[in-house]
Amino acid sequence: GTPRSFFDTMVPIADPKQKAIASIFSRLVDNAYMLGDVMMLVLGTCHLVEMTLEIGVNEFSAKSFAGLGGAIVMAMQDFETATVCNQIALPMLKKFRCMHRSDTVSHAYFIGIIRI
C-alpha cells in the first residue's frame, strides 16, 4: 500500500486539461449514480482516485476516495480498507479546501452506518 506520508506531500494539479478531465469523469460518476449504473460509477470513481495518485489532487479527489471506500464496503464488506480511504479523504477536505464537502462526508459516514 501507499504510505500515509505520500498523501502529505501531494499537491493540487495546475494543468487546465487535467482539471477538465477530472470534471468530465466526475460528471460521468454523477450520471452513472443517477442511472443506477454501478459498474460505471465504480470505474469512474477508480479513475478519479488513480488521477489523484498519479497527477495530483483535484477538486473531486476527496469525494472520490470516500466513494471508493463505499464501493469497497458494498463489493467486499472490507470495512478496514474503506476506513483507510476515508482517513485519506476527510483530511484532504481540510488541507486542500476541496469542494463537494457534503458528498465526501456523506460517503464517509455511509460506511459507519452500514457497519452498525
URNORVEN-V633138 format. One record per backbone hydrogen bond with DSSP energy under -1.0 kcal/mol. NH is the residue of the N-H (numbers start at 0). CO is the residue of the C=O. Records with the same first field share a line. If there is no record, write none. Layout:
NH = CO  CO
This chain:
5 = 2
12 = 56
18 = 14
19 = 15
20 = 16
21 = 17
22 = 18
23 = 19
24 = 20
25 = 21
26 = 22
27 = 23
28 = 24
29 = 25
30 = 26
31 = 27
32 = 28
33 = 29
34 = 30
36 = 31
37 = 35
40 = 36
41 = 37
42 = 38
43 = 39
44 = 40
45 = 41
46 = 42
47 = 43
48 = 44
49 = 45
50 = 46
51 = 47
52 = 48
53 = 49
54 = 50
55 = 50
56 = 10
60 = 57
63 = 59
64 = 60
65 = 61
66 = 62
67 = 63
68 = 64
69 = 65
70 = 66
71 = 67
72 = 68
73 = 69
74 = 70
75 = 71
76 = 72
78 = 76
81 = 77
82 = 78
83 = 79
84 = 80
85 = 81
86 = 82
87 = 83
88 = 84
89 = 85
91 = 87
92 = 88
93 = 89
94 = 90
95 = 91
103 = 99
104 = 100
105 = 101
106 = 102
107 = 103
108 = 104
109 = 105
112 = 108
113 = 109
114 = 110
115 = 111
